[in-house]
């Protein structure tokens, strides 16, 4: 049995509800790290909607917005970093 093929615009259809759900789950977080952020759409949504400080990290600089350090609103902040995710060191306790 082969898996069902999703329509090409499936993600576009669910994106608004998905972002709302993620936002509700993370609404109390002051800082958010978005690994594999792509075009930084979720990072921008969280920063603009919930006022969170968001760092978006992706291996491809091609998908980043032209203005990497700010979102549309001037009172919110997001940083977009290009790097291989394997190079990130996490502190262990």
C-alpha positions as CSV (number, residue, x, y, z in Angstrom):
1,X,0.0,0.0,0.0
2,X,1.5,3.3,-1.1
3,X,1.2,6.4,1.1
4,X,-1.4,9.0,0.0
5,X,0.1,11.9,-2.1
6,X,-0.4,15.3,-0.5
7,X,-1.4,18.2,-2.7
8,X,1.4,20.7,-3.5
9,X,-0.3,23.4,-1.5
10,X,-1.0,21.3,1.6
11,X,1.5,23.2,3.8
12,X,0.2,26.5,2.6
13,X,-3.3,25.4,3.7
14,X,-2.4,24.4,7.2
15,X,0.3,27.0,7.9
16,X,-1.9,29.6,9.6
17,X,-3.4,27.0,12.0
18,X,0.0,25.4,12.5
19,X,1.6,28.8,13.4
20,X,-1.3,29.6,15.8
21,X,-0.8,26.2,17.5
22,X,2.9,26.6,17.8
23,X,2.5,30.1,19.1
24,X,0.0,29.0,21.8
25,X,2.4,26.3,22.9
26,X,5.4,28.7,23.1
27,X,3.5,31.8,24.2
28,X,5.2,32.0,27.6
29,X,8.7,31.6,26.2
30,X,10.8,34.7,26.2
31,X,13.4,33.4,23.7
32,X,12.9,30.8,20.9
33,X,15.5,29.0,18.8
34,X,14.2,27.9,15.4
35,X,16.5,25.3,14.0
36,X,16.1,24.8,10.2
37,X,14.0,27.9,9.9
38,X,14.1,28.1,6.1
39,X,12.5,31.4,5.1
40,X,12.0,32.4,8.8
41,X,8.3,32.7,8.5
42,X,7.6,31.0,11.8
43,X,10.3,33.1,13.5
44,X,8.8,36.3,12.2
45,X,5.3,35.2,13.3
46,X,6.4,34.4,16.8
47,X,8.4,37.6,17.1
48,X,5.6,39.9,15.7
49,X,2.6,38.1,17.3
50,X,4.1,37.2,20.8
51,X,7.0,39.7,21.1
52,X,9.5,36.8,21.5
53,X,13.2,37.2,20.8
54,X,13.7,34.6,18.1
55,X,16.9,33.2,16.6
56,X,16.5,31.4,13.3
57,X,19.3,29.1,12.2
58,X,19.5,27.5,8.7
59,X,22.2,25.9,6.6
60,X,21.0,27.8,3.5
61,X,21.4,31.6,3.2
62,X,19.4,31.6,0.0
63,X,16.1,31.2,1.8
64,X,16.7,34.0,4.4
65,X,14.9,37.3,4.1
66,X,17.0,40.2,2.8
67,X,16.9,42.0,6.1
68,X,18.2,39.4,8.4
69,X,18.1,41.2,11.7
70,X,14.6,42.7,12.0
71,X,11.1,41.8,11.3
72,X,8.5,44.0,9.6
73,X,7.7,45.8,12.9
74,X,10.5,47.8,14.3
75,X,9.8,47.0,18.0
76,X,10.4,43.2,17.6
77,X,13.7,41.4,17.1
78,X,14.8,38.3,15.3
79,X,18.3,37.2,14.3
80,X,18.9,34.9,11.4
81,X,22.1,32.9,11.3
82,X,23.5,30.7,8.5
83,X,25.4,27.7,9.8
84,X,25.5,23.9,9.8
85,X,23.4,22.7,12.7
86,X,26.0,20.2,13.7
87,X,28.3,23.0,14.7
88,X,26.0,24.3,17.5
89,X,27.3,23.4,21.0
90,X,24.7,23.0,23.7
91,X,25.5,23.3,27.3
92,X,24.7,20.2,29.4
93,X,23.9,20.2,33.0
